């Protein structure tokens, strides 16, 4: 039962990280600095 629980925990952690990375552009987006335009 140990490996099954471990594999499930790893897949859950991967899903959480993938969701956060997928939304990284929306979270960290800032408009460009317009001074040099």
N, C-alpha and C positions, 0 to 999 in steps of 0.2 A: 504494500500500500504506500510505502514511502516514496518510491520513484514516481508513482502516479500523482501524488500530492505535489511533489516538487515540480513535475512537468506542468501541472495545472497552474501553479504559482508563477512559473517562468512565463507561460503564455499570457497570463493575466497582466503581468508587469510589462511585457512587450506591447500589449494592446494599449495600456495606459500611456506609455512613452510614445507610441506611434500617433495616438490622438493628440498629444501635446505638441509633437513636432509638426503634425499636419496643420495645426492652428497657429504656428509660430509666426507666419507672415502677418496674420491679423493682429496678433498680440504685440509684435515688436515694430510695427510699421510707423515711420515718421516721415513727414514731408521733407523734401530735399531743402537744403540750405540755399536760398535764392540770391545770396549776395553777389556771386560771380556771374550771374546771368546778364 
